Amino acid sequence: MAASDTGTAGPYAAEVAARLRYFPHEIEADLHSRYGVDIVDFWRHAALGEDDPDERPLTGRKVLALLDELSDIPGESRFRAAREREGDWPAFMYLLAGSPNETKMLRSDHAAYHGRTMQVSLFESPRQVQDRDDGRKLSRAAHDHLVKQMSGGNDPNRAPRGRAIVRTTDIDEKRKAADMRRKAVNHG
């Protein structure tokens, strides 16, 4: 019988797979070094239904319990450290990237001093890239909002020529919606 026929994957397999997606190396290393567990045994049990008859199978529930345990170990767990960094570089990577980045900036300064221009591309950590992208998104959203306000686009409160603009606030709209719900309940 196939594993899907026997149901050996269990209800926890999807959650184990989701956790392994983001920190696979750290989790595998921690499980092996701290508990002597090989994650391959879980996949062998979950996907193929193959178990060593001399040992208890490594179930998804057990893997999740071990991962929760790893999350509570301060400073010793590679998994916890990686999760706290949220996928960003460890400190030593910043040190490694710092020297070439400084060299590139010095070369750029030197070129500018001599009247030349130089494109500089620095090493960026995943967090720096994310922060830059978030900043661009916020700038774009602010720009779009200002353009929309100035042009009156899609604004139901925009007055025709010669009339005063009366704008309703979110609070007023929420009050109106609450009043309408209350009337619907009373009349229903």
Sequence and secondary structure as in RCSB ss.txt:
>XXXX:A:sequence
MAASDTGTAGPYAAEVAARLRYFPHEIEADLHSRYGVDIVDFWRHAALGEDDPDERPLTGRKVLALLDELSDIPG
ESRFRAAREREGDWPAFMYLLAGSPNETKMLRSDHAAYHGRTMQVSLFESPRQVQDRDDGRKLSRAAHDHLVKQM
SGGNDPNRAPRGRAIVRTTDIDEKRKAADMRRKAVNHG
>XXXX:A:secstr
  HHHHTTT TTHHHHHHHHHHSHHHHHHHHHHHH   HHHHHIIIII    TTS    HHHHHHHHHHHHTSTT
T HHHHHHHHTT   HHHHHHHHHHHHHHHHHHHHHHHTT          HHHHHHHHHHHHHHHHHHHHHHHHH
HTTT TT   TTS      HHHHHHHHHHHHHHHHHH 
